[in-house]
Amino acid sequence: MTRKSYHLLAMLALAAIGLAAPWLLPSYLSQFSKLWLFIVLALTWDLMGGQMGYNSFGNVVFFGIGMYATAATQVALYYPLAAYTAAKGGGTEFIFNTSQFFTGLAAGLPVGGLAAAIAALALGLIILGMRGHYFAIATLGLAIAAGELAAGWDLIGAGSGMVTPTPPDSIDTTVLFYYLSLALAALTFLFLAWLYSTRFGLAINAIRDDEDKAEAMGHHTTRNKVVAWVISAFFLGIAGGIFGNLSKFIDPIDVAFNGAEIGVWMILMAILGGKGTLWGPVIGAGVFYIMKELFWTYLLGWQRVALGLLIVIIVVFFPQGIVGWLKERWPGRFGPTAEEMEAADAKGEA
């Protein structure tokens, strides 16, 4: 079998598992929904950190913006947002019927993605001229600032948080949000698979390998960096909108802009699977999320210690990530190693 055949087979297997999960494991749909969203988090971070070599600690900003923008749109279509957040979503005057709930969600998710993309465009034009650790520190500051700003904004509930619209009892939201999460993960994966096969994919790889040389060859590196961040933010914003509805309550620090956990986890998942690869973030997110759930279930109180040990083991024994380790052993199935690609490039230049 060729490498493309293995790629297609893996995609079909993953799609089959995703579609069958509601019937095979109906009690774990909420967990599976978050797993698909975690895959989106890892894939979108890897677009910047793996494919382009710009390690961002602030991607959680777009996740939070999408979460708030989606929920605010769902509410504002039918009720005054300030009154809704002041009442914490309670009271008989804030009732969403089936039509209102679906219409609000259908409008809110694209708005969440667009709001995050616009924020990425504005911020990218300001800070994507920075490189290396300067860029990383700037994005870390953005994540902290966003949480504090949201905690002080009364319109979206400030520090008291925001309750997402309560659906009618006739709607099975568990299944609904599961399939929305699955669809978003599939769309993100397929879009990035296509993107990496285009000239734009080669351009952002050139930035990762040597940005100065890429500029000397005529690439508009800053423009490409901003476009990549906008794409990443768009999918993150939609993921945030789904996650907020799954959680049913948006806290500015502990949920929306939780850089200490979600912001770090998206980085770890990409590194665990193998950053700079298409399948690495998917595999890394799957392994990380399953282990996290097991640790939080059976090692409560020691879960973060166990998670830290897992990360140390991966870094020591799998420094290139799971996919990198697989490539070294079965290059015919998983592609050549980085060293083989560098040798081939050197031979071509010679």
C-alpha positions as CSV (number, residue, x, y, z in Angstrom):
1,M,0.0,0.0,0.0
2,T,1.1,3.5,-0.8
3,R,1.4,6.3,1.8
4,K,-1.7,7.9,0.2
5,S,-3.6,4.7,0.7
6,Y,-2.7,4.6,4.4
7,H,-3.7,8.2,4.7
8,L,-7.1,7.6,3.1
9,L,-7.6,4.4,5.2
10,A,-6.9,6.3,8.4
11,M,-9.3,9.1,7.4
12,L,-12.1,6.6,6.7
13,A,-11.5,4.7,10.0
14,L,-11.6,7.9,12.0
15,A,-14.8,9.0,10.2
16,A,-16.4,5.6,10.9
17,I,-15.5,5.8,14.6
18,G,-16.9,9.3,14.8
19,L,-20.2,8.5,13.1
20,A,-20.7,5.3,15.1
21,A,-19.8,6.7,18.5
22,P,-23.4,7.9,19.4
23,W,-24.6,4.4,19.1
24,L,-21.6,2.5,20.5
25,L,-20.8,4.8,23.4
26,P,-23.9,7.0,24.0
27,S,-22.9,7.7,27.7
28,Y,-19.6,9.4,26.6
29,L,-20.9,11.8,24.0
30,S,-20.0,14.9,25.9
31,Q,-16.4,13.6,26.4
32,F,-16.2,12.7,22.7
33,S,-17.5,16.1,21.7
34,K,-14.6,17.8,23.6
35,L,-12.2,15.3,22.1
36,W,-13.1,16.5,18.6
37,L,-12.8,20.1,19.7
38,F,-9.4,19.4,21.3
39,I,-8.3,18.0,17.9
40,V,-9.3,21.4,16.4
41,L,-7.3,23.2,19.0
42,A,-4.2,21.1,18.3
43,L,-4.6,21.4,14.5
44,T,-5.0,25.2,14.6
45,W,-2.1,25.7,16.9
46,D,0.1,23.6,14.7
47,L,-0.7,25.7,11.7
48,M,1.3,28.5,13.5
49,G,3.7,26.6,15.8
50,G,4.5,23.6,13.7
51,Q,4.0,24.5,10.0
52,M,5.2,28.1,10.3
53,G,7.5,27.9,13.4
54,Y,5.8,30.7,15.4
55,N,5.1,29.4,18.9
56,S,2.0,31.3,20.1
57,F,0.8,31.2,23.7
58,G,-2.1,33.4,22.9
59,N,-4.3,31.3,20.6
60,V,-6.7,30.8,23.5
61,V,-7.7,34.5,22.9
62,F,-9.5,33.5,19.7
63,F,-11.1,30.5,21.4
64,G,-12.5,32.8,24.1
65,I,-13.6,35.6,21.6
66,G,-15.5,33.0,19.6
67,M,-17.1,31.7,22.7
68,Y,-18.4,35.1,23.9
69,A,-19.3,36.3,20.3
70,T,-21.4,33.1,19.7
71,A,-23.3,33.3,23.0
72,A,-23.9,37.0,22.7
73,T,-25.3,36.6,19.2
74,Q,-27.6,33.8,20.3
75,V,-29.0,36.0,23.0
76,A,-29.0,39.4,21.3
77,L,-31.1,38.2,18.3
78,Y,-34.1,38.0,20.7
79,Y,-33.3,39.7,24.0
80,P,-31.4,42.7,25.3
81,L,-27.9,41.3,26.1
82,A,-27.3,43.5,29.1
83,A,-30.6,42.5,30.8
84,Y,-29.9,38.8,30.0
85,T,-26.4,38.8,31.6
86,A,-27.6,40.9,34.6
87,A,-30.2,38.2,35.3
88,K,-27.6,35.5,34.6
89,G,-29.8,34.0,32.0
90,G,-32.6,33.4,34.5
91,G,-36.2,34.4,34.7
92,T,-39.2,33.5,32.7
93,E,-38.7,36.3,30.3
94,F,-35.6,34.7,28.8
95,I,-37.1,31.6,27.1
96,F,-35.7,30.2,23.8
97,N,-38.1,28.1,21.7
98,T,-36.8,25.6,19.2
99,S,-36.7,28.0,16.3
100,Q,-34.9,30.7,18.3
101,F,-32.4,28.3,19.6
102,F,-31.4,26.8,16.2
103,T,-31.5,30.2,14.5
104,G,-29.3,31.7,17.2
105,L,-26.8,28.9,17.0
106,A,-26.7,28.9,13.2
107,A,-26.0,32.7,13.3
108,G,-23.8,32.6,16.4
109,L,-21.2,30.1,15.3
110,P,-20.1,31.9,12.1
111,V,-20.1,35.2,14.0
112,G,-17.8,33.6,16.6
113,G,-15.4,32.5,13.8
114,L,-15.5,35.9,12.1
115,A,-15.0,37.8,15.3
116,A,-12.0,35.7,16.2
117,A,-10.6,36.1,12.6
118,I,-11.0,39.9,12.7
119,A,-9.2,40.0,16.1
120,A,-6.4,37.9,14.6
121,L,-6.1,40.2,11.7
122,A,-5.9,43.3,13.9
123,L,-3.5,41.8,16.4
124,G,-1.4,40.1,13.7
125,L,-0.7,43.3,11.9
126,I,0.6,44.7,15.2
127,I,2.7,41.8,16.6
128,L,3.6,39.4,13.8
129,G,6.5,41.6,12.9
130,M,8.1,40.2,16.0
131,R,10.1,36.9,16.0
132,G,11.1,34.2,18.3
133,H,10.6,34.6,22.0
134,Y,9.5,38.2,21.6
135,F,6.4,37.0,19.7
136,A,5.8,34.2,22.2
137,I,5.9,36.6,25.2
138,A,3.6,39.1,23.4
139,T,1.0,36.4,22.8
140,L,1.2,35.3,26.4
141,G,0.4,38.8,27.4
142,L,-2.6,38.9,25.1
143,A,-4.1,35.8,26.7
144,I,-3.8,37.3,30.2
145,A,-5.1,40.7,29.1
146,A,-8.1,39.2,27.3
147,G,-9.2,37.4,30.4
148,E,-9.0,40.5,32.6
149,L,-10.8,42.6,30.0
150,A,-13.7,40.1,29.8
151,A,-13.8,39.9,33.6
152,G,-14.4,43.6,33.7
153,W,-17.0,44.0,30.9
154,D,-20.5,44.1,32.4
155,L,-22.2,43.6,29.0
156,I,-21.0,40.0,28.8
157,G,-21.4,39.3,32.6
158,A,-18.0,40.5,33.8
159,G,-16.5,38.3,36.5
160,S,-19.8,36.6,37.1
161,G,-19.6,34.9,33.7
162,M,-22.3,34.3,31.2
163,V,-24.9,31.5,30.9
164,T,-25.4,30.3,27.4
165,P,-29.0,30.0,26.0
166,T,-31.0,27.1,27.5
167,P,-32.5,25.0,24.7
168,P,-36.0,23.6,24.9
169,D,-36.3,20.1,26.5
170,S,-37.3,18.7,23.1
171,I,-33.8,19.2,21.7
172,D,-31.1,16.6,22.5
173,T,-28.2,18.9,22.7
174,T,-25.7,16.2,23.5
175,V,-26.1,14.6,20.1
176,L,-26.4,18.0,18.4
177,F,-23.1,19.4,19.8
178,Y,-21.4,16.0,19.2
179,Y,-22.1,16.1,15.5
180,L,-21.2,19.8,15.3
181,S,-17.9,19.1,17.0
182,L,-17.2,16.1,14.7
183,A,-18.1,18.2,11.6
184,L,-15.8,21.1,12.7
185,A,-12.9,18.7,13.3
186,A,-13.4,17.0,9.9
187,L,-13.7,20.4,8.1
188,T,-10.6,21.8,9.9
189,F,-8.5,18.7,9.0
190,L,-9.6,18.6,5.4
191,F,-9.1,22.3,4.9
192,L,-5.6,22.2,6.4
193,A,-4.7,19.1,4.4
194,W,-5.6,21.0,1.2
195,L,-3.9,24.2,2.5
196,Y,-0.6,22.4,3.1
197,S,-0.6,21.0,-0.4
198,T,-0.8,24.5,-2.0
199,R,1.9,27.1,-2.6
200,F,0.8,28.9,0.6
201,G,1.7,25.7,2.6
202,L,5.2,25.8,1.0
203,A,5.4,29.5,1.8
204,I,4.8,29.1,5.5
205,N,7.2,26.2,5.7
206,A,9.8,28.4,4.2
207,I,9.2,30.9,7.0
208,R,9.7,28.1,9.5
209,D,12.9,27.0,7.8
210,D,14.5,30.4,7.2
211,E,12.4,33.5,7.3
212,D,15.3,35.8,6.1
213,K,15.9,33.6,3.1
214,A,12.2,33.5,2.4
215,E,12.0,37.3,2.4
216,A,15.1,37.5,0.1
217,M,13.3,35.2,-2.3
218,G,10.4,37.6,-2.5
219,H,7.9,36.0,-0.2
220,H,5.6,38.4,1.7
221,T,6.3,36.8,5.0
222,T,4.3,39.2,7.3
223,R,1.3,38.9,5.0
224,N,1.5,35.1,5.0
225,K,1.9,35.0,8.8
226,V,-1.2,37.2,9.3
227,V,-3.2,35.0,6.9
228,A,-2.2,31.8,8.7
229,W,-3.2,33.3,12.1
230,V,-6.5,34.5,10.7
231,I,-7.3,31.0,9.4
232,S,-6.3,29.5,12.7
233,A,-8.4,32.0,14.6
234,F,-11.5,31.4,12.5
235,F,-11.7,27.7,13.3
236,L,-10.8,28.4,16.9
237,G,-13.6,30.9,17.2
238,I,-16.2,28.3,16.0
239,A,-14.7,25.7,18.4
240,G,-15.1,28.2,21.2
241,G,-18.7,28.8,20.3
242,I,-19.5,25.0,20.5
243,F,-17.4,24.6,23.7
244,G,-19.3,27.4,25.4
245,N,-22.6,25.8,24.6
246,L,-21.4,22.5,25.8
247,S,-20.2,24.0,29.1
248,K,-23.5,26.0,29.4
249,F,-21.6,28.6,31.4
250,I,-18.8,30.9,30.3
251,D,-16.3,32.1,32.9
252,P,-13.8,34.7,31.6
253,I,-10.8,33.2,33.4
254,D,-11.5,29.5,34.0
255,V,-13.2,28.7,30.6
256,A,-13.0,31.3,27.9
257,F,-9.4,32.6,28.3
258,N,-8.0,29.7,30.3
259,G,-4.4,30.1,29.1
260,A,-3.0,28.1,32.0
261,E,-4.8,25.0,30.9
262,I,-6.5,25.1,27.5
263,G,-3.9,27.5,26.1
264,V,-1.0,25.2,27.2
265,W,-2.8,22.0,26.3
266,M,-3.2,22.9,22.7
267,I,0.5,23.3,22.5
268,L,1.3,20.0,24.3
269,M,-1.1,18.1,22.1
270,A,0.6,19.2,18.9
271,I,4.1,18.5,20.4
272,L,3.0,15.1,21.7
273,G,1.7,13.9,18.4
274,G,4.5,15.6,16.3
275,K,4.3,19.2,15.4
276,G,4.7,20.2,11.8
277,T,2.7,17.2,10.5
278,L,-0.9,16.8,9.5
279,W,-1.7,13.7,11.6
280,G,0.5,14.6,14.6
281,P,-2.0,17.0,16.3
282,V,-4.8,14.6,15.7
283,I,-2.9,11.7,17.3
284,G,-1.5,13.9,20.0
285,A,-5.0,15.3,20.9
286,G,-6.4,11.8,21.1
287,V,-3.7,10.4,23.4
288,F,-3.6,13.5,25.5
289,Y,-7.3,13.8,26.0
290,I,-7.8,10.1,26.9
291,M,-4.9,10.2,29.4
292,K,-6.2,13.4,30.9
293,E,-9.7,11.9,31.4
294,L,-8.1,8.8,33.0
295,F,-5.9,10.9,35.3
296,W,-8.8,13.1,36.3
297,T,-11.0,10.0,37.0
298,Y,-8.6,7.7,38.8
299,L,-5.8,10.0,40.1
300,L,-7.8,12.9,41.4
301,G,-5.4,15.2,43.4
302,W,-2.4,13.8,41.6
303,Q,-3.7,14.3,38.1
304,R,-1.4,17.2,37.2
305,V,1.6,15.3,38.5
306,A,0.7,12.3,36.3
307,L,0.2,14.6,33.4
308,G,3.5,16.3,33.9
309,L,5.2,12.9,34.1
310,L,3.5,11.9,30.8
311,I,4.9,15.0,29.1
312,V,8.4,14.3,30.5
313,I,8.3,10.7,29.1
314,I,7.2,11.9,25.7
315,V,9.9,14.5,25.5
316,V,12.6,12.0,26.6
317,F,11.6,9.0,24.6
318,F,9.7,10.6,21.7
319,P,11.4,14.0,21.1
320,Q,9.9,14.2,17.6
321,G,6.5,13.3,18.8
322,I,4.6,10.1,18.1
323,V,4.4,10.7,14.3
324,G,8.1,11.5,14.2
325,W,8.9,8.2,16.0
326,L,6.6,6.3,13.6
327,K,8.3,7.9,10.6
328,E,11.7,6.8,11.8
329,R,10.6,3.2,11.9
330,W,8.2,3.0,9.0
331,P,9.1,5.8,6.5
332,G,7.2,4.0,3.7
333,R,3.9,4.3,5.6
334,F,4.4,7.6,7.4
335,G,6.7,9.5,5.2
336,P,10.5,10.3,5.3
337,T,12.1,11.6,8.5
338,A,13.3,15.2,8.8
339,E,16.9,14.1,8.4
340,E,16.1,12.2,5.1
341,M,14.2,15.3,3.8
342,E,17.2,17.5,4.6
343,A,19.6,15.1,2.9
344,A,17.4,15.0,-0.2
345,D,17.3,18.8,-0.2
346,A,21.0,19.0,0.1
347,K,21.5,16.6,-2.7
348,G,19.1,18.6,-4.9
349,E,21.0,21.8,-4.2
350,A,24.3,20.1,-5.1
